[in-house]
Amino acid sequence: MEDLYYNLSKEEFSKGRKILIWLFASLITISGLWNLLLKILGNKNYSGLTISVILLTIGAFLFFIAILATVKRKEHFFRVDNKVIAYRFGLIFPSSRSFNWEEVKSIYFPPHSKKAILVMQNGNIITINLTWIEKNKSRLIIKHLYYTGQKKAKEIYRKNIKK
């Protein structure tokens, strides 16, 4: 099979989406602070402290998403060729690994799962979890790993690994 290289960081937020997420996060946080200020001033028509806590929590979550969408991250990729399996992906703490095909003893593909389990020559077991990659790309990556492993004459199992 030919070499496979997927750039997984292609789909980023557009400029308009970034502006909208920052705007929503700001408005929700300001409304939570306004509710908290009304509670401190002792307004009789106040709706409750829990609403301001909920709004501030949602605002903090939206700010977290906005920061993740705005910050430029390193390139995320998945590459399978005749010599190596290399990848870098993940949201907060991205995992970056590279393996030579000579080090791989066998490959397990659990049924109904987006995982590939590599058993190395030295006995190490490495799980490649493709759950967070979109369905079409993860299916093609697993398919490519399967056919390249067959071509390299590795032991391939379509079942769960027995420990």
N, C-alpha and C positions, 0 to 999 in steps of 0.2 A: 504494500500500500504506500501511497505517497505520504509525505510529511504533513502533519496537522499542526496548525498554529492558530489559536483563537485569542483575539484581543478581547478580554472580558470587561475592560473599562471603557468601551466605546459608548455605551448608553449612560450619559451623564445628564444632570438636570440642565434644562435650557435656562437662559438668562431670565426669561419671564417667570418660569417656575421658581427660580431662586428668589426673585423679588416678591412673589406671592407668599412663599413660605415664611420669609422674614417679616412681611407685613402682617400675616395672620398671627405669628408668634408674638409680635409686638403688641397688637391689639388685644389679644387674650391676656397677656401679662399686665397691660395697663388696666384692663377691666378688673382683674384680680386685685391689683394694688388699690384701685378706686374703691372696691368693696371693702378692703381691709381698712382704708382710711375712714370710710363711713362707720365702721365698727368702732374704731378708736375715738372718733368724735361723738359717738353715742347717739346716732340718728335713730329715731323711733320706728321709721319705716324700713329698717334694715332687714335684708332677707336671710342673713345667717353667716356665720364664720366658715361653715363647711363649703359654701359656694366659692368663697375667695380662695380657700386652700385647693379646691379642685381646679379652679381656673389657673392658679399659679403652677400647679403640677402639670397641667396640660401645656401651659406656656413654656415651662422648662423643657418638656419633651419635644415640643416643636422647635425650640432653639437648638436642641441637640441635633435634630434632623437637619436643620438649616446649616449648622456648622459643618456637619458631615457632607452636605451637598455642595458647600462653598469651597471647602479646603481641597486643594489640588493634591491628589494622591499619586503614588507611584503606579506605574502601569501594571495591571493585572492581566495575566495570560495563562494559557495552558498549551504546552507543546509536547507532541509525541512524534519522534522520528526514529530512524533506524538505530541510533546510538543512545539516546537519553529520553527520559520522561522528566519534564521540568514544568513546574507550575508556581504561580504566585497569585493567590486570591484570598479574600476575607475582608470583612468590613472594618472592624476596629483593630484587631491584631492579625494582620494578614500572614498566612503561612507561605513560606517560600522553600521549596524543596527541589532536589534534582537527583535522579537515580540513573545509573547506567543499566542497560538491559542485561549485561553480563552478571550483575549482582542479583537479579531477580530469579528466584527459583520457581515459584508458581504464582498464579493469579486466581483469586476467588471473586466471583461476581454473585453476591447474594440475590435471590429472586425478589422482585418487587421492591428494589432498593436502588438508590442513586449512589452506590458506593462501589469502590474497587479495593480489594484487600491484596496487598503485595506481600508475599513471603520471600524474604531475602535469603541468600546463601548462608549468611551467618546466623540465621534463626530469628532475626527481627521481623516483626509484623507491622506493616505500615498501612493505615487505612486512609484512602483518598475519598473524602466526603464531598460529593458534588451536589448536595441538597440545595445549596443556595445559588446555584447556577441555573439559568432558565432551562426548561425541560428539553427543548430541542437540542441545545448545545451539550447538555450533560449526556443525552442519549447518544449523540454522535461521538463524544469523547470516549464513552464506554465501549461503543462499537469499534472505534479505532484501536483502543487498547486490546480488545479481544482479538481482532484480526492481526495486529502486529505481534501479539504474543504467540499466536498460532504460527506465524511466519518465522518467528525466532525459535520455535520448537520448545516453548515453555509449557509447563503443566497448567492447564486451564480447567477450572471447576465452576459450574453454575450452581453453586450451593453455598450455604453458610460454612464458615471455617470451624473445625472442631479443635478446641484448645486442649 
